Structure formats: structure tokens, C-alpha cells
Amino acid sequence: MLRELNVGCEVVAPSSIPRRSGDRVKNDRIDARKLATLYAAGLLTAVAFRGGSNWSQNYWQWLARIQLGATDQTVLDAYVDLVH
């Protein structure tokens, strides 16, 4: 879906996002601004998948059983399309 809209998308592992020890306040606006700033500065590395080849059949079956809201399901579907 994102590709059809010509929208770029990269996935970043949360554990790779730098954090200061005093960062205790969290909300979507603060997180979005921080991610945009770090990404623009080239400080985030996208997760790279090799066509999903390292994901087992059990993983795909588990993923298919997850119950998500409409928006989250759309994002997941776009992501799955991206890695296949």
C-alpha cells in the first residue's frame, strides 16, 4: 500500500534508538519529533530483511493469528508486502 502511494518507509528497531538517561516523558509528539530529528541526522539504521527467508512458517502462522485494529492491520499488511 505504501509503495502504491509512493511513500518511503523504513523500519527501525526500538532498541537502536538512542536515549538519554533523563528521558522520562513519552508521548507521540515527542517521540515523532525525536525520530524525525535522528533520522534526518542519519543516526538511525533501518532494519534490513532478506525477503523474509529467516522467518519460519511458525512465525507466519503466529502473525496471521494476531488480532489488530484496522489501521494497525493496514500497516502490518504493507510491511509484509515490503518484505516479500
Buried (B, 14 or more C-beta within 10 A) or exposed (E): EBEEEEEEEEEBEEEEBEEEEEEEEEEEEEEEEBEEEBBEEEEBEEEEBEEEEEBEEEEEEEEEEEEEEEEEEEBEEBBBEBBE
